[in-house]
Amino acid sequence: MLISTLHAQDHFERSVRPILATKCYGCHGAEAKLDFTSRAGLEQVAAKIEAVTGYTGRIKMPPGGKLSEPELAAIRAWVWQGAPLPAVQAAVSKERWWSFQTVQAGTPPAVRNGGWVRSPIDRFVLAKLEAAKLEPAAPASGFTWLRRVSFDLTGLPPNEDETREFLASGDRAKLIDRLLASPRYGEKWGRHWLDVARYADSTGADEDYRYPHAWRYRDYVIEAFNKDLPYDQFVREQIAGDLLNPPNGAIATGFLALGPKLVAEQDKVKMFYDIVDEQIDTMSKAVLGLTIACARCHDHKFDPISTKDYYSLASIFASTKQLAKIEGTVSQLYFVPLVAKEIAEKFEAHQELVAAKQKEIDGTLSGEGTRYRDANLPKIAANMLLAYKVYAEGQPAANHEVQRWADYLKPSNERRVHLERWYQSTDRETAARAYQEEIIEELARRKRLQAEAKAADKEAPRFLAGDHRLYTELTTGKGPLTLPEKDRESFLSDKARTKLDGLRAELAALKAAAPPEPPMACGVGEDKAIDQPVFLRGNVEAKGEIVPKRFPKILSKEASPVSGGSGRRELAEFLASPDNPLTARVMVNRIWQGHFGQGLVRTPNNFGTTGEPPTHPELLDWLAAEFVRGGWSVKAMHRLILLSSTYAMSGTVNGQDPDNRLLSHFPMRRKTVEEIRDSLLLIDDSLDLTMGGALQSGKGTDNEFSDARKSIHPDSTNRRSVYLPIRRSNLSTLFTLFDFGDGTTSTETRAQTTVAPQALYMMNSKFVEDRAANLAKRLQGIDAAGRILTAWRKILGREPSVTEREAAQRFLDGFPGNNPAERAWASLCRSLIASNDFLYVH
């Protein structure tokens, strides 16, 4: 419940409060009787706001007109979530909040039970337990600890040889070092960061354009964890890698580039600043644990982050190249060449020649389309009458042109209001002439408006599909006034046909001579530095004062740290500075969370006043200080945590600490969806451990309901799950079933739901069935005494107890049907796969 509540509060700050600020504060501000800027006022109005703003209640607000549908949807979502409001932290001023204070590397406290202490971490934990008069849980068994640490570091269970070797030696430090040196480590912990970085392989939304080179960023993250790239350098590269290590450094800036984008948004200024806002939100949550994006429309209501702070950061990202081309119906994504500048320029110059030649071809076809349209305008009425006889009376079409009109006019289940006059007419000749005159008049109107704009040296008017639906349908797409697709060449003039033959030959020659496309990355680059104004109430049309490029004042006292360019290089240094009180704290908290399920701060993306304070503040600061002192080594932090008695505890719950806030026991967790799928593939030794690369190809978008638009089906490949492409608008069912997230926002903690379809998947999935059946076949080749033992080892990683052996044998002996041996063993294997021992890490 905590996670969903925090998400709902974030939704209020990001989506609802800006609406109130723009549409309501004018009348319901601090001086009003009903004050929407106060908690009391909002609580008073929450139950009625949906009806009031939806114009369905007795009172209709705002008086200037009903809110837009997206605005109403945001308010409805907030109300349906229970209208949660961020908690008020009144005890401490914003500026004195713990996370904004300098990290204090205190001394581990003294404890009474010194024999329990293996690591300084244990002193901090035990001191809290002793103060509460509690005892830590007993140590977990060697096997439990082995399986726990193996999943935590690699996402895979230990194999039989590893289990046998560890249980014989008990050398935990040696085992940890081996797991950290495994390539599987980077795949597991890279996925942790990809969650935080909201990684996906497409833009999402209706267009859902592919990010064809996103996989390079994913592979960069995995490699960075495997080679233990110091975390401060990891942060620098993701913010400004193109400036620090060109051209390959651009791959790391996929952190900024791979967010969701509404590339078909027609308000291009709003679209651009929505991209900037999303980057600020992801960067601030991922690295600083702050919700800075809440200050887009007003000063942050709870943290000491001003609107000026927000737009100072916005000026940095607004001075960064985000798109190859913003203009046009669909903005074009920006890809960074990973080759020397002169090679990239040569390729781009040749592509411009190809594009120019294609434009000539398109222009010639467009001219022929105009000629065809104009020639057929006087025949509209006659063709409509002939078409009626085809679709209504069953007469054959006189020609292809009439057939096209018949296909268009034939009634369908879709209601087309603009054709109602035609369908209901009793005088079709008069109706047809009226339609013809209407289309001719609409064309004349458009030509007149275009001529007037040109004469006044103004931008040409844009005509939308809804401006005149009939004209749009007739003159675009496959409409009957467009050049036919079938036998198109026969409808072209001789002059145009000759010209097109020459242009197409030239285009083919250009393509044949094109240099190979260089490797590309989805990244960002430097752009023209801009002077960024504050947008009043977040409205891009309401410009306030210009702000300098700088960082939030609560974290940086330097007035103007950016001397030139976008400022990303300086931002990267600020974020990675050991003097920054948040960066190290946030990351060690994420590492702790990766091992214990919950961070010491249980709101990993929110260290602000609406987040939870740490359960062990002194331990968090000590870990942060050790992290910096140890060169920002993530692997060293793993060793420190994993060799502690705290990590080695069993899962026995203490009734006086049921939520484990005092860390009195080790929390059991369900495997992630990746761990479930990868473990299943290990059962029959079919897991493909090939690293890196792309599993899908292609650029742009796909037809809305095509299979190409979907994320690759998990059953279609045996590669590790981290390499499966993520399409934001169509995640695989398996991922959504087991709480993967949405790949759209920074995921601080994955949910752990328990719903019936999860159990049904384990029972009915063809993927699970195949794994069980394959293992069952292998078991037939093993002596009878060893089959049950092997099944337990392959699926659960351990040997069965005497009771389990006896129960398994009874199950096999009593399995019904003729010649049931193989089916019985397959059924037994599936039962073990569906067990909690397989699905949970203890």
Beta strands, then each sheet from edge to edge (+ up, - down):
strand 1: 320-321
strand 2: 323-325
strand 3: 332-333
strand 4: 335-337
strand 5: 520-522
strand 6: 525-526
strand 7: 532-535
strand 8: 543-547
strand 9: 669-670
strand 10: 840-841
sheet 1: 1+ 6-
sheet 2: 2+ 3-
sheet 3: 4+ 5-
sheet 4: 7+ 8-
sheet 5: 9+ 10-
end
